[in-house]
């Protein structure tokens, strides 16, 4: 499958990305079919030199069935080359890891306490349900 994705370049801690069309089986920074743009995350968002895209070639590859990755889809959406993708939902990402682990432990204990009464309730209802059809037969 063809993908529109980012290929990393630059030096250590100074990334610069190429927007490329590549087969999804190829390595991230390996072989690609065509370079269709660039992305420099170190520049401020207001600067036009942050992103450079070849709109015609991108539209061509999208027409050929190439699928953009999540990050490239956002870049294309910001540049109005395709509809902006829906925002993801990861509410735990903003919570520090130590607090996240505490919440997970609390959540593991809570379902056990809630599951026990829930398991007892069907047992009580089951004999009543069996008794009701017997009475209907009479």
N, C-alpha and C positions, 0 to 999 in steps of 0.2 A: 504494500500500500504506500502511496506517495504521501509525504508529510511536508508541511511548511513548518520549519522549526528553527531554533537558534543553534548556531555552532559557535563555541567559545574560542576566542582568540585573546590576544593581549598578554600581559605578564602576570606574575603572581600578585594578587590583590588589586589588579588594575584590569578588570575584564572589559572586553569589547566583543560584541556578538555580531555574527553575520546571520541574516535571515536567508535560509537556503531551502531549496526543494530537494528532498532526499528520499530514498527508499527507507522505510521504517526499520529494515533489517540492518542498515549500515550503522556504523559507530557514530556517536554524537558529533565528534570533530573529524570524522573520516570523510569518505567519498560522498560527494553530493552531485546532483544533476545540474543545478543552476543557482547562482547567487542572485537574490532578488532584493536585497536591502541590507541595512545595518542598524544596530541598536547600541547606544553607549549609555549605560545606566549611571555613569558617574556625573554626567551633566545634569543641570537642573531641568525640570520638566518644561519650563517655559522656552528653553532654547530650541530652535529648529534643527540644530546640528545633532540633537540627541537621537533622532530617528530619521532614516532615509529609506524610502521604499520606491520600487519601480511598479507603479500602480497597474500598468497594462499587463506586465508579465505575471503579476500576482493574480489578476482577474483571469488570465489565461489558464494558469495552473489550477485555480479553484474550479474553473469550468471543466478541466480534465479530471476532476475528482480528488485532487489533493486535499487532505484534511489538515487544518492548522492545529498546532498544539494549543493548550490553554493560554499560555503567555503570548504566543504569536496572535491568537484570536483577539486578545485584549488590545494588542498594539494595532492590529488592523481595524478594530472597532473604534479606537481613539482617532484613527486617521480616516474614518468613514469609508473604508473599503469593503466592509461587511457589517452586519448588525452586531452591536456590542453583546458579548455573551452574558448570561445571567451570573450574578455574583454567587460564589460558593458560600457554604455555611459551615464554618468550623469555629464554634463558640469557645472551644477550649484553647485555641491558639493564643489568645490574649492573656490567658491565665498563666502565671509562673509555674514551672514544672513541679516544684515542691508542693504547692497548693493543689495542683491538678492531681497529684498522687494521693493526697489526703482525701480529696473528693471521691476518687475511685475506690478507696478503702471503705469510705462511708457508704457508697452505693452498693458495694458487695455485701455489707452487713445488713443493710435495709431490706433487700429483696428476700433474704432468708426469713426475716421476721414477718414480712408481709405474706410470703408464700405459705407459711404454716396455717394461718387462719383461712386462706383461700382454699387450701387443700382439704380442710375439715368441712367447709361449707358444702361442697358437692356430696360428701358422704351423707350428711344430714338430709339433703334434698333427695338423694337417690331412693331411700326407703319410702318416702312420701310419694314419689312418682310411681313406684311399683304398687303401692297400696291403692292409688287412685284408679288404675285400670281394673283392678280386682273388684272394686266397688261398682264400677260401671257395668260389669258383667252381670251382677245380681239384679 
